[in-house]
Amino acid sequence: MPISPCLLLPRVPYAQGLIVGEDAELLAVPFAEDLAPEIELPVPVAALLAHYQAKGEAGEIVEVPVANGDAVGRVLLYGVGDGSATALRKAGAAVARRGKGKDAVRIVLPGGPVAAFVEGALLATYTFRVGEAKSPVTTLEFVGDEVEAEVAGAEVIAGAVALARDLANTPSSVKSPAWLAERAAEQGVAVRVWDERELRAGGFGGILAVGKGSVNPPRLIQLSYRPEGATRHVVLVGKGITYDTGGLSLKPTAGMVFMKTDMAGGAVVIAVLGALASLGVPIRVTGLVAAAENSFSGSAQRPSDVITQYGGRTVEVLNTDAEGRLVLADALAYADAELDPDVVVDVATLTGAISVALGKNLGAVFTSEDALAGALVEAGEASGERLWRMPLIEDYLPALDSSVADLTNIEAGSTYGAGSVTAALFLREFTGGRPWAHLDIAGVGRSGADEGLFSKGATGYGVRLLLEWLAGLQER
């Protein structure tokens, strides 16, 4: 995995591990005037911080040369701001990025929730490259006291995020729906996969319609995590469009460049299911990934086609580039009819409109359930993957009326212009009235730069959020 190898040394005493030596090219310690006596700085810490006008803000770093035998070592004094989880993630990311190109960086962990710091450091070292990938930092050594459990948990979470990023960043010349199903089967949970023949026999008309223009046939992937004694059942549904040309409603070239990541929601579901056992989550969770490649050919679906979704609802397809909701509708209807969940959450890079509304730093949550909205928003704040609750405006529902089918897949003759809202309203029609939330991550699912916790490409947004929320369900 691109963030590994990471050497974890959670209990190295000061006397044995703090000097910058041959095995660690950088030593990072939090701002403090009472550094361990083994760290011999050229001037007192207080004078250094005053000279650099350092305020101890999260991510702020003062680099100091130190004697290391006949050589010169370096110590990074880093700030942690207010010590909150958000600040610690930022600090961890800044320290790890400062170690780029080094074989080993030894980091003395700060006080507070060290898991957040470790998450930030590990996520900032992620890289993806076709062929052999080399991490920007070969080894991170974490030094602390009584932090083994926190650091181990952070490694699991960071590993899950890295998996989601890997899946989304993989080129679509490799990443077919069948390939995605193979990756799901590697996650240590029970997996069932519907191929195109089984999808046809089962009545999954939305997944089939989206995938029929491609030489790579679609799949429905089900992952099942069933811990002993679980009394609650959550279904997570992920959009798994392994490449999106827009179909016959063809995207412009610039709009296609990042479409290998249009299955980011499905990647999140796979990664979350793979991490649940290691984190000891006591909730039964089923993951559904509706996977298809939206391409164009003589067999592709056409604007004005009418399709029959799982369960019998008919949809007039007015735009083949609004395909994600068609595959999700099948999975949502199946979850309602066959899985009897207590709550359903779908996650998808669904609409460009949500990026206009919320930009690149906030994901959207749509739900009619106040308690569910509050829990997800709270989990977003705690995990650092923030959500903003968006409205389900009932007045907009008539925009999906069709004269030839039960629904249209986009607004028909509407002047509302609220594409993310009508997309969520469309999905709600297939939930059977169950408690449900829709996460639109189109704005936050990709990063355009190497910055903070993110590397250019897929962000894995939603993994930390959903793991935090699922872990908290046992307390509610």
C-alpha angles and dihedrals in degrees: 000000000000096000094056151126096056119166111213116208103168100165107038107145118231093248092057106039120022106083116093103247143157092293096051122042094187133035117199122195131170120256109276138137093221101064117167111279091240089070106081110192121189092239133014117284094240091055092048094051091047091049092053092039087234115179099186094247119166109279095013112135133190114194118210128186115226135186113263106178107284091342135067121248130189134232121198115209106200134192125226101192113209092349093244121145090255092052093046093052089052091048093048091050092049093051093048092048090051088059094059111144094017125120095217137015120185113206125194104212120233126230121270128044098355091179089073091052092050091047090054093048095048096044092050091057094056117122134170127205132159106249121011111002121205120201116235087236118036097202135016115194114198116202120195146116126260093351102115096113094047093048093046091051091049090052091054092050094045089048091053091050090049090052091052090049092048093051093049095043095050110109115254090235083076102025108078122156088259091052090051090052090052091054090050089054089060095063099087097248132103111277132194121187127195113208123203094275093051091045089054093048090047096051099245093155097162096055091044094048094052094046101043095087092062133078086223106076121221129256138198110215123198121191119189127200112182115171117192113269096016113156100177127066124204125184119205116196121196132193107236106187099155091195130000120203090163089250115240087341084070121204120229115257094258090053092055099052096090098033094109083078094056088104092060091117091055090047090054092052092050092048094047093050090050093054102045098086094049090052093046095235106179097204124101107241129186120192123204120191115187101204127190140136112237103215139148129245140120089289096049121116115262133222105265094034116133116219132188114229125209107290096029107279112141124222130195107218108220095165124025090202089069088072103126093073090052094058092040091051091060092049094046092049091048091050091052095046101040113018104047095211125186090221137004126208123184124195124196147152085237114151139022086210092073090060089056090050101043108013123216102312104059131058121210129239122196120189141132090218110095095194092049092048091050093049093049093046090049091050089050092055092047095047097042093244100111125204133199119206112236125197128256097216109202092198088068096057095089088064086077094056116125128196092212104033142025093265144359119231093230135023110293113214091336126151094194095097093197097130097166092051096049090046089056091046089053092053092048089062089070100047098083091231093292122144101280141166130191120209114200106198100169092118099043101034094084135043125207095203146031099257137137111329093347135085121201108281130026116015101197087230111179100036096091092039096053094042089052091048094047092048089052095051091080088064097050 
